[in-house]
Amino acid sequence: MPNIKSAIKRVNVTDKKTAANKMKKSEIRTTVKKAKASVAAGEATPETLKNVQKTLDQAAAKGHISKQAAARKKSRIAKAANAAK
């Protein structure tokens, strides 16, 4: 543990940001997993797909995942949903 006041603050800030990033990554994974499951079960609604796209776009905008990764995930889910119809 650091002794200098500013270093202690940086450790606290890093811990908070790490926790927030972990929560957001978990939310992304959960949303994508639910969307894939609903597509596989044939119960994919436009609302479900819109929700996962929104989550991925927001994550990309905030820098949690890259824009290319978000586009790739959205494309794969949309492609699977269209094939399931």
ChimeraX attribute file (.defattr): number of C-alpha atoms within 10 A of each C-alpha:
attribute: neighborCount
match mode: 1-to-1
recipient: residues
	/A:1	6
	/A:2	10
	/A:3	7
	/A:4	8
	/A:5	8
	/A:6	10
	/A:7	12
	/A:8	13
	/A:9	12
	/A:10	12
	/A:11	13
	/A:12	12
	/A:13	12
	/A:14	12
	/A:15	12
	/A:16	12
	/A:17	12
	/A:18	12
	/A:19	12
	/A:20	12
	/A:21	15
	/A:22	13
	/A:23	12
	/A:24	16
	/A:25	15
	/A:26	12
	/A:27	15
	/A:28	19
	/A:29	14
	/A:30	13
	/A:31	19
	/A:32	22
	/A:33	13
	/A:34	14
	/A:35	24
	/A:36	21
	/A:37	13
	/A:38	16
	/A:39	23
	/A:40	13
	/A:41	10
	/A:42	13
	/A:43	14
	/A:44	22
	/A:45	13
	/A:46	9
	/A:47	9
	/A:48	18
	/A:49	20
	/A:50	14
	/A:51	15
	/A:52	24
	/A:53	22
	/A:54	13
	/A:55	17
	/A:56	26
	/A:57	18
	/A:58	16
	/A:59	20
	/A:60	17
	/A:61	13
	/A:62	11
	/A:63	11
	/A:64	16
	/A:65	17
	/A:66	15
	/A:67	16
	/A:68	10
	/A:69	12
	/A:70	21
	/A:71	14
	/A:72	12
	/A:73	15
	/A:74	20
	/A:75	13
	/A:76	12
	/A:77	19
	/A:78	19
	/A:79	12
	/A:80	16
	/A:81	21
	/A:82	11
	/A:83	9
	/A:84	13
	/A:85	9
